[in-house]
Amino acid sequence: MNAINLAPFYRNTIGFDRFATLLDSALASDQGGSSTYPPYNIEVINENEYAITLAVAGFTDNELDISVEKGVLTVSGNKESEVEVNYLHRGISEQAFERRFNLADYVEVTDANLAHGLLTIQLFKEIPEAAKPKKIEISKDKKSIEHKSKSTDKKQLN
């Protein structure tokens, strides 16, 4: 597979450092053949609410770990060793896993629930007032700044 070099784009952008890092990590993980286990859904509940649901059949809440660090939600599962069972067919995977989700700015994890083999993580996006867009009114003041040219200044001095 061809490598993609995005360095030329970085020199033309200011303040998009996190975006560049996300893009680099996404391309690196795609090339590494990332795992598809466990399957998951991402649901938009409303404008500021989201839910991530992971199919974690066979795992208990004690065997799952959810953490958020530097805008990355990490869900991992490690099945405790049980008595060895002789399976005729084993279709339910209970392998250890780690799934990472990059969260947008101001997105917080509010709750997690495990029911019927599905782990649902509730997310809420709350933008602080300081970060919300604001309208700047244009004043209609009659005063204006007058600019004088250098030649006009010299004539006035003489």
C-alpha positions in Angstrom: 0.0 0.0 0.0 1.2 3.5 -0.8 2.2 5.8 2.1 0.4 9.1 2.2 2.5 12.1 3.2 0.4 15.0 4.6 3.3 17.2 5.6 2.7 19.8 2.9 -0.8 20.4 4.3 0.5 21.0 7.8 2.6 24.0 6.9 -0.5 25.8 5.6 -2.7 25.3 8.7 -2.6 27.0 12.0 -4.3 25.6 15.1 -5.2 22.2 13.6 -2.6 20.2 15.5 -5.1 17.9 17.0 -6.8 17.3 13.6 -3.4 16.4 12.1 -2.6 14.0 14.9 -6.1 12.3 14.5 -5.6 12.0 10.8 -2.1 10.5 11.2 -3.3 8.0 13.8 -6.4 7.0 11.7 -4.2 6.3 8.7 -1.7 4.4 10.8 -4.4 2.2 12.3 -6.0 1.5 9.0 -2.7 0.3 7.6 -2.1 -1.9 10.6 -5.3 -3.8 9.9 -7.2 -2.9 13.1 -9.5 -5.4 14.7 -13.2 -5.4 14.2 -14.0 -6.9 17.6 -16.2 -6.0 19.4 -18.7 -4.7 16.9 -20.2 -1.3 17.9 -22.8 1.3 16.9 -22.6 5.1 17.4 -26.0 6.7 17.7 -27.0 10.3 17.6 -29.8 10.8 20.1 -30.2 14.6 19.6 -28.0 17.6 18.7 -25.8 17.2 21.9 -26.3 13.6 22.9 -24.7 10.5 21.6 -24.5 6.8 22.6 -21.9 4.2 21.7 -23.1 0.6 22.0 -20.6 -2.3 22.0 -21.6 -6.0 21.7 -19.7 -7.6 24.6 -21.5 -10.9 25.0 -20.0 -13.0 27.8 -18.3 -10.1 29.7 -19.4 -8.9 33.1 -19.1 -5.3 34.3 -16.1 -6.4 36.4 -14.3 -7.5 33.3 -14.8 -4.3 31.4 -12.9 -1.0 31.8 -13.9 2.4 30.5 -11.6 5.4 30.7 -11.2 8.9 29.1 -7.8 10.5 28.7 -6.9 13.5 26.5 -10.1 13.3 24.4 -9.8 9.5 23.8 -12.4 7.1 25.1 -10.9 3.7 25.7 -13.1 0.6 26.3 -11.3 -2.6 27.2 -12.3 -6.0 28.2 -10.3 -8.9 29.7 -12.2 -12.1 30.4 -11.2 -13.8 33.6 -10.0 -17.3 33.0 -12.6 -19.9 33.7 -12.8 -23.7 33.8 -11.7 -25.2 30.5 -14.8 -26.2 28.5 -14.7 -28.6 25.6 -16.7 -26.8 22.8 -18.2 -28.5 19.8 -18.5 -25.0 18.2 -17.4 -21.7 19.7 -19.0 -18.7 18.0 -19.1 -16.3 20.9 -15.7 -14.6 21.1 -14.5 -13.8 24.6 -11.1 -12.5 23.6 -9.5 -9.6 25.3 -10.0 -6.3 23.4 -9.4 -2.6 23.5 -11.4 -0.1 21.5 -10.6 3.6 21.2 -12.9 6.5 20.2 -11.6 10.0 19.6 -14.0 12.4 21.3 -14.7 15.9 19.9 -14.0 18.9 22.1 -16.4 19.4 25.0 -17.8 15.8 24.7 -18.1 14.1 28.1 -19.0 10.6 29.1 -22.1 10.8 31.3 -23.1 7.2 31.9 -22.4 3.5 31.1 -24.8 0.6 31.2 -24.3 -3.1 30.6 -27.5 -5.1 29.8 -28.2 -8.2 27.7 -24.6 -8.3 26.4 -24.6 -4.7 25.2 -22.4 -2.0 26.8 -24.0 1.4 26.2 -21.9 4.5 26.9 -23.8 7.8 27.0 -22.0 11.0 25.8 -23.0 14.6 26.1 -21.6 17.6 24.3 -21.8 20.8 26.3 -20.2 23.8 24.7 -19.3 26.5 27.3 -20.6 30.0 26.7 -17.1 31.4 26.0 -16.7 28.9 23.1 -20.1 29.5 21.5 -20.2 31.8 18.5 -21.3 35.3 19.2 -22.5 38.1 16.9 -20.5 41.3 16.8 -22.6 44.3 16.2 -21.2 47.0 13.9 -21.5 50.4 15.4 -22.9 53.3 13.4 -20.8 56.0 15.1 -20.2 59.1 12.9 -16.7 59.5 14.0 -14.1 58.1 11.7 -10.3 57.9 11.8 -8.8 60.3 9.3 -5.5 59.3 7.7 -3.1 62.1 6.6 -0.5 61.6 4.0 3.1 62.6 4.6 3.0 65.3 2.0 0.0 66.9 3.7 1.9 66.8 7.0 5.0 68.6 5.5 2.9 71.4 4.0 1.2 72.0 7.4 4.6 72.3 9.1 5.9 74.9 6.6 
